[in-house]
Amino acid sequence: MHITSTILQRSLNIAEESVAEVQANLQEFIPERVVPKCAARQVKLSFFTMQRLRIQTILKDWGNLMWAIHNANNNAERWATTFSVFIMLVLVVDKTLGAAHSLCESRIEYRNSEAKAERAEFRKLVRLTETELFDRCKEIFHWKFKTRKGGKEACNPIRDGMLAFRGRPCTRNIAQYVHDLQILARNFGMFGDLQ
């Protein structure tokens, strides 16, 4: 969904008749460069409405898994599941901040909102998202899987490969997953950020 909405926002062309019809129904002018973003938002809203229950169930299960008392340190399957959900959260947060920035700038440009106040609200959202959501989720993940030692990362499967599991048995699927993550990190030049 993240990739689809990004592609739509950057490349979607809407027929002029359709735009005119929408504007007539809304009785509001929609600037030409905003039309693809509006369509992408409608697609995302439809997707979210259809998948809402499933998304909530996955996040609830993930939360229960992260806070469970049992020791998940030895369970590579749980690590892979929680890490995958964590990656999805990062993508969702990234897309949310992108949408919030677009909203902020469109309010300034098209609604004559006060630029300083709008941008201050956006910076506040970024700060809260990074500290209250992302950093907390990251620390819960490190706590749960004992991936920190002395304040530093002691275990990082993307950086260390299968050595990060310290000889604990892992399935072929987990080994492949770690290998694929390493290739992605290498291809996109993210190894420095992941250490």
N, C-alpha and C positions, 0 to 999 in steps of 0.2 A: 504494500500500500504506500509506503514511504517513497519508493522508487517511482511508482505509477503517478502519484500526485506531483512529484517533482517534475517528471517529464511533461505532464499535462500543463503545469504552470508555465513551463518554458517554451512549449512548442504547439500548444493547442490553438487552432484557428477555428473560430466560430463564424458561421454564415451570417452575413450582415442582416438578412431578414430575421434570423433567430434573435439576434441582439436587439433589433428594433422591436420585435414582439415582446421580449422580456422587459425592455424599457417602457413600452406602452402599458404593460400589465402592472409594473411597479410604479409607474408614473415618476420615474427617476432616471436621470442620465447616468450611464455607466461608461467611464472613459475606456477607450479601446484597449489600452494596455492592462487594464484590470479584469477584463472579460475572462481570460483563461484562468486567473486565480479564482474568480467566482465559480466557474465551472468545476475546477479542481476541488473547491470546498464542498460543492454539492455532492461530488463523487465520494469524498471522504466522509461526509455526513451520512450518506446512504450506506456506505460500508460499515461505519461505526454502528448505525442503528441495527443493521442485520447481525453484526458480530458482537454486540454489546454484552450479552449474557456470557458468551464464550470467553471474551476478554476478561470480564470480571472473575469468572471461575478460575482462569489461568493465574491471574494476579493473586487471588485469594489462596490458591494452592501453593503458589510460590512463597507468599508471606508465611503460611503455615510451615512450609519446608524450612525456610530460613530461621524461624524462631523455635523450631522443635528442639527439645532438650537433648535427644540422642546425638552421639558424635558422628557428624557427617564427614569428618576429616578423612576417613578411610573409604569413602564411597565416591568413586570417580563418576558414576552415573549421575549422582545428585549434583556433583560439581558441574558437569556438562549441562544439566538442565538449568540450574540456577544461573550459570554464566550466560547461557543463551538468552534467558529472560532478561538478564542484566543488559546484554547488548541491545535487545529490543527496546528496553527502557531508554537507553542512551539515544537510539534513533528517534524515538517518540519525543523525547525532550528536545533534541536538536530541531526536529520539525516544528514542535510547538513554539520554540523560541524564534524560529524563522517566520512563522505565521504571526507571532506577536510583534515582531519588528515591522512586518508589512502592514499590519493593522495600525501600529503607531505612526508610521510614515504616511499612510493613507488618510488618517484622521487629521494630520497636520496639513497635507496638501489639499484634500477634498472637503474637509469639514471645518476648516479654519480653526482647528484646536491650537492652543498655545504650545509651541514647540518645546519649550524648556520643561513644562510640566509633563507632557506626554513622554518625552525621552527619559525624564526622571522616573516615571512609573515603569517604563520598559527596563531601565537599569535595575530597579528594585526587583522586578520579576526575575531577571537573570540572576541576581545575587541570591534570592530566595531559592530559586530552582537549583542552583549549583550547590549551595550550602545545606539547604533543608532537605533536598531530595537526593541529588546525585551523591554528594559526599557521605550522607548517612547510609544510603544503600551500599556504597562502596565499602564503608567501614563494617557494616553488618556482614557483608560477603567475606571480608578479610577475617573478621572474628569467627565466623561460622566455620571456615575452612582452614583456619590457623595458617594463613598465608603471610603473616607478618611476624618478624622476630626482632625485638629491640627497636621497634618503630620503623623498620625497613622491610621491604618485601622479601620474604624468605622463599616463596614458591610462586612461580609464574610460568604456567605451561606454555604460554605463547612465546616467552623468551627462552625457557629452558627445555621445552619439548617434554618428552616422557620422563626425563630426569626429575621433573618437578614432583612427580608422584612418589619419589624416593623408593623405587622398587616395589611399590604396592601393585598388586595385579589389576590390570585394566583390560576391558574388552577391546576387540578389534575396532568397534565403532568409535570408542573414545580415542584410541590411538589415531584413527583417521580424522576425527574431528579436530584434534590438537594439530595434526599435520596440516589440515586445510586452513586452520586459523593462522598458523605460522606463514603459510604461503600468502594469504591475504595481507598480513602485516608487512611482509617483505615487499610484495607488489605495490602496496600503497605507501611505502616509506614510513610506516608508523612505528618501527621497532624502538626508536628513541623515546617515543611517548609512552610505550607500554612498559618500560623498565622502571 
